[in-house]
Amino acid sequence: FGEPARLLRYFHGRKRRRKQYAQSHQGRYCCAQQDFKTLRNPGGGAVIEALGQTSCSFLESGKEFADQPTSLLNETFLSTEQSVLHSNSELEGTAGWKLSNSPWNLQVIARSAGSLTRFLVDDIPGVTSPMVYIGMLFSWFAWHVEDHELHSLNFLHMGSPKTWYAVPGDYAFAFEEIIRTQAYGGNIDHFAVLQLIGEKTTLLSPELVIASGIPCCRLVQNPGEFVVTFPRAYHVGFSHG
């Protein structure tokens, strides 16, 4: 997932709002433009880097920024965006280009208009930015839910399929009780179970889950497919190769 060649509609709105914010908060303009500086130029990145250096100088001296004409700033951002678009023109229409400019792009989906994670200022790997995993035959991820019980979105780029098992969120408490009794012998309390599950090392056969009266679904994810998990929905899985 590369940075989108064109700013998505949401980012256009963000840029307009940041401009208005900057005009009323001169010295804090660099903070308002923080998102824009993170754009990468696939052609080299020099333009973006220079823009980052300039905007940081505004932060050091708010008065100097107040003296800058707005038209000059507009020209700077327009020139930068045009450079990014030009460097991506050769890729336009390719599969990679389509994926990068899709609303499902994992680089930008956490900042979508309908997501509360867009209000997070700092980058949190795995939450506001994607993480890449490389699997092998029978490499697995343990039973777990996401941080703060968020949704999760997983895309399989290439290679062999992956098998997933998942328990509906409504059965999360009952599932934790099964983990306590079946996986850890019932000698620990519920809070200790949550701590152990949080370490992401707990494995338990889905057959035991189903035998305990808890529904458990299974799916096979193939390359090019997304898997979405819902809040409090425990899931586990492994790679086929």
DAPE-V444472 format. One record per backbone hydrogen bond with DSSP energy under -1.0 kcal/mol. CO is the residue of the C=O (numbers start at 0). NH is the residue of the N-H. Records with the same first field share a line. If there is no record, write none. Layout:
BEGIN
CO=NH / NH
END
This chain:
BEGIN
7=11
8=12
9=13
10=14
11=15
12=16
13=17
14=18
15=19
16=20
17=21
18=22
20=24
24=27
25=28
27=31
28=32
30=33
32=36
35=38
40=43
44=48
45=49
46=50
47=51
48=52
49=53
50=54
51=55
52=56
53=57
54=58
55=59
56=60
60=64
61=65
64=67
68=72
69=73
70=74
71=75
72=76
73=77
74=78
75=79
76=80
77=81
78=82
79=83
80=84
81=85
82=86
85=88
87=90
90=93
93=97
94=98
95=99
96=100
98=101
101=104
104=107 / 108
107=110
108=111
111=114
114=117
115=118
116=119
123=126 / 127 / 128
128=125
135=138
138=238
140=236
143=234
145=148
146=149
151=228
153=226
155=223
160=239
161=220
162=237
163=218
164=235
165=216
167=170
168=171
170=174
171=175
172=176
173=177
174=178
175=179
176=180
177=181
178=182 / 183
179=185
183=186
188=192
189=193
190=194
191=195
192=196
193=197
196=199
201=142
204=208
205=209
206=210
208=213
209=212
216=165
218=163
220=161
221=224
224=155
226=153
228=151
229=232
233=166
234=143
235=164
236=140
237=162
238=137
END
